[in-house]
Amino acid sequence: MVKCRAVNENDFVKTADFLSSEPLPGNRDNWMGHFEHWWVQNPVFNDNCVRGWVLETENKEIVGFLGNIPQLFKLGENDVSANISTSWCVKEEYRRHSLKLFDSFLSQQKTPLCIATGAGKQLHAIHFRWGYKHIPLGSFNHVLYWILNPNNCLKYALMSKGYSNLASNLAGWLGFLPLEVMNRVRGNWGLLSKADLQVEEVTECGAGFDLLWERISRQYFTISVRTADVINWHYNLPENGDKKYHVLACFENDSISGYAVYRVIENPIFHLKQLRIVDFVVEYQKEDVVLALLNSVLEAGRKEKAAFAGITGGVEWICETLRTTRPFIVKNNHVAYFYIARDPAIATRLDDPDAWFATEYDGDSSLF
């Protein structure tokens, strides 16, 4: 017999052992760090929140898990706690019990908004059958790329497709000059060079971010809360000792008008780096701030010797501004995320793409 029950603090070690034994990224220490981040450090978590659910056998063996991360969203005029499902995983011989976890997650009737992130394609049909919808933003279907190091970019692309290190190095050496010329001719780099606003890296978000939030939150119907304390939690600031995330803020007359968060990821097999922009928040229609932040992010990527920088599409007007720099645009092979809203009035409002301010922030970025 297999039962489904809520996660408690005594389950952390056994659950971490189970997840690290499955084909998911991370070892026991990584998963223990995720649990600490999701539930212990989370400023939204309280006694009324559920950490998630496990499948447990009669022998007390954990054979399945579905995590739950509470995160604040602003819906209309109200701040509400949304539930974000994460890391749905069941041992192969027990997968007939998988829906017990999903049913438990959906049974949280008081939650006005549920979000699913990182679900594999085999799980899409299940979510849609239960009423989930794609975020209605067409720009999420694409990823924008800027080439920072043509040589390394070619090597990264070829090695990702299975070419040998020798062949990739040779192609990178031979193709460097043509790709560099094409990149310079194609890219609208002059536009970025004009973005001369003050941009600085910050190691902890303070009152200026709260003031930015007050302005931003009035401009969209739905947006995940980005007060200073929530941003600090989400990106592990200021305890971010390994500098996993970098936060760049754009200042205008001592006021913060936007920020961007990125991280540099090194492929452990290729030993080549890419830069990933995970959050991009700017006051409405401040295109010069978008360009200034992008310019600083790309400069940081060059210093890190990253092969390229990329961002998954999100807010349409920001994406339009980013496209003016003429990045390479490719189809996004990963579903950004999907959602279900309990209130019919809210659900109807969320069918409008203009209602959303959505980025990769709205999920479990600690797993990226």
N, C-alpha and C positions, 0 to 999 in steps of 0.2 A: 504493500500500500504506500502511496506517495501523497503527502499532504502539502498544501501551499499555505505559508504563513508569513507574517510580517518579519522583517529583519530587525534584530535587536543588537545591542553592542557586543554581546557575547558571540555573535556570528561572524564578526569581522575576519578573524584569522582563518576560519574554515572556509568562508566564502572567497577570500583572497587566494587560498590554496586551490580551490575548485577552478576559479577563473584563470589562474596562471597555468593550469593543466590543460586548458582548452586552447584552440587556435585563435587566441586573442592576444593583442600586444601587451607586454608587461609581465613582471614577476610578482611574487607576493608583496615585496616592498612597494612596488608601483601601485598595486591595488589598494594596499593599506593607505597609501598617500591619497588616492582618489577618495576613499571613504572619509578620511579626515577632512578633505577639502569640501566634499559634497554636503556633509552633514554636521561635522563638529565646528568648522570655521564659518560655515554659511550663515550670514546675518539674517537670512529669511527663515532658517530652520527654527521650529519651536516644538513644544510638546504635542501639538496637534498634527504635526507632519509625520508622514510615513517614509522611512528610508528606502523601502523597496520590499521585495518578496523573494523568498527562496522556496524551492521544491526540496523536500526532505523525505528520506526513506524511513522505514521502521527502525533501521539501524542508526538513525541520526546522521546519515551521510547527506551532504548537500549536493544535489545533482542538477540544480537549475537556479537561475537568478535573473531578476529584472529590477534594475535600480530606479529610484525616483528622486529627482533633484528639484526641490522647490525654488522658484525664481520669480521675483516680482515683475509684473508687467503693468503698464498703464493702459487701461481700456476705457476710452472716453475720458471722463473726469476722475475715474477711480483707479487706485492702485490695488491690484489683486494678485494673489499668489497663483502662479501657473505651475503645473506639474510637467516635468520633462523626463520622459522615459529614457533609460540608457542601459547599454550592455546586456541586452536580452540574450541569454545563453543557456542552453539545456544540453546535458549529456545525451549523446546520440540515442542510446537505448531507452531514454525516458522522454523522447520528444513528443510522444502522443499526449503528454501532460502539459505541453507548452502553453496552451491557451488558459490554463489555470492562472498563470502569471499575468497574462494580458487582461483576463477578466478582473483580476484583483486590482490592477492599475486603473481600469475604466470604471470600477465601482466607486471611485472617489467622487461621488455625485456633487459634492459642494464645490468642486473646482471648476471655475468658468472656462478655463482654457487648458488643454493638454497638448503637448508638443512631442513629436517623435523625431529623434535625430540619429543619424548613423545606421539606420536600418538597412540591411542587405536587400537586394532586389527580391529575394524569395519571400520577404516579409511585407512587401508593398501591398499585395493583394489583401492580406489579412487586415491591414490598417484601413484600406479603402472600404472593405466590406463593413467595417464598424463605423464608417462615417467620416474618416479622416479626409482632408483635402490638402493638395499642394498649396504652399504659400503662393498667392496669385501674382508673382513677380516674374515676368518673362526673362529679366536679366539674370536670374539665378540659373538659367540654362547654359550660361557661358562663363568661361574663366578668362580673365585678361592677363596677359603676360608681357613683361618688359625684359628684354635680353640685356644683361649686365656684363657678362663675360662670354663672348661668342665661342671661344675655344672650349670652355667648360660646358657651355650650353649644348654644343654638339656632342661632346662626350657623354653628358648626362642622358641625352635623348637616345643615343645609340646603345649605351650600356643598359638602359631601361628596357630596350627591345631584345636584349640577349646577346649583343655583339661583344666580342672579347675586348679586354682592356687594351691590347695592342692595336686592334682594328679601330677602336674608338679614339685612341690617342692619335693615330695616323690621320683619321678623318678630321679630327679637331684641328690638327696642324694644317692640313691642306685646305680645309674649309673656313678657317678663321677669317682670312682677308675678305672673301666674297660676302660672308655673313656680316662682318663688321661694316662693309660698305653699304649693304642693303639695310642694315639696322640704322645707320646714320641718315641715309637718304629717306627711308620710310618714316622714321620717327620724327615727331614734331618736338624736338628737344629744345628749340628756341622758345617755345611756349613755357616750358618749365623753367628756363633760365630767367624769365621775367618774374617768376614767383618769389619775391624778395621779402615776404613777411617774416616775422620773427618766429622761428620754430625751435623748441628746446625739448630735450628728453627729460622726463620727470620720473622720479623714483617712488613718489607717493602722491596720490591725488588729494587735493585739499579743497578749500572753500570755492576756488575758482571753478572747479568742476561741478559743484552744486549749483552755482549760478548759471552755468551753461545748461545744466539739466532743466532748470526752471524755464529757460527759453525754448529749448528743444522739445520738451514734453508737451508744449502747447501747440506744436505744429503738426502732430500726427495723432490719429485715433488710437493706434496701438504701437507701443514701443516698450522694449524691456527696460526696466528702471536702471538708470546709469548715474546714480548719486555717487559721491566720492567713496563712501564706505563699500558700496556694492562693487564698484570697479576695482578697488583695492583687493577685495576678496576674490573676485573672479580671476584676476591676474597675479595673485599672490604678492601684492605690494604691501609694505616695502621689504618683506622677507624673501623677495625673489633673488636669492643668492646666486643661483645659477644663470640668472638673466635669461630665463626661458622666454619671457615677454618683455618687449620694449614699448614704452608709451611716449609718443611725441605729441606735444601740445602746441597749437598755433595761437600766438598772442597778438591782439590788436588793442593798443592803448591800455595795456595791463589787464585786458579781459581775454579769457580763453574763448575762442570762437570755433574751435574744433580740435579733434585729436584723432590719431591713428595708432593702432596697436599692431605690432608685427613680431614674428619670431623667425629665427634662422634655423633651418633644419638640415643637419648633415646626414646624408645617406650612409648607413654603416657599412654597406657593401662597396659602394663606388667611392666613398670618401669625397663626395662633391656636395656643395651646399646649394640650397634654394631658400629664398625669402618668401614667407607667407604673411600677407596682410589679413588679420582676422577680425578687425573691428575698425570702422571708419565712420566717425560721427562728426558732422559739420552743420552749423546753422543753415537753415534753408536758403538756397540760392546764393550762397557765398562761394562761387566758383574759384575765386582767387585763393581761398583758404584750402580748397581741395587740391589745387595745383601745388601750393606751397608745401603741404604735407606730403604729397606724392614725391615731390622733388627731394625732400629730406629723407624719406624712406628709401628711395633709390640710391641716394648717396651713401646711406648706411649700408645698403646691400653691396655696393662696390667695395667699400672698406672691408667688409666681411669676406670679400672674394666669392660672393654668391653667384651662381651661374645665371639665375634669372629671378625675377620677383613676380608674384602672382596674387590675384584676388578673385574670389568668386563674386559674381554680380550680386547686387542687392538693391539699394534705393536707386530708382531709375535716374533721377536728376544727377546724382553723384556719378553713376556709371556713364551718363552722357558726357559729363565733364572729363572723366578719365579717358574716354574714347577719343577726345580731341587731341590727345598726345599720340594717337595712332599705335596703340599696343597691338600685339598679336592676340587674336581672339579665337578660342577653340571651344568646342562643345564640352559642357560639364558632364562627366560620366557618373557623377555621384549626385543623388537627390539631396538637396540642401536640407530640407526638413518639411514635415507636414503637420497639420494641426486639426483639432476638433474643438468647436466652441459649444458650450451647453445652452447658452441663452440664444433663442432664435433671432432676436433683434441684433445681438452682437454678431452672430454667424452671418447674417445678411450684410452687415456693414463690412465684415472682413473679406467679403468677396471682391471688394474694390481694391485694386493694387495701390491706389493712392492713400489708403488707410494705414499702410504698413511702413515702418522703418525697421527693416530686417537686415541683419548681417550674420556672419558665422558666430558672432558672440552669443546668439540666442540658442544655446545648447550646451553640450559638454565639451567646451574647448580644452579642458584639462587633458583630454585624451589625444589631442592633436600631436 
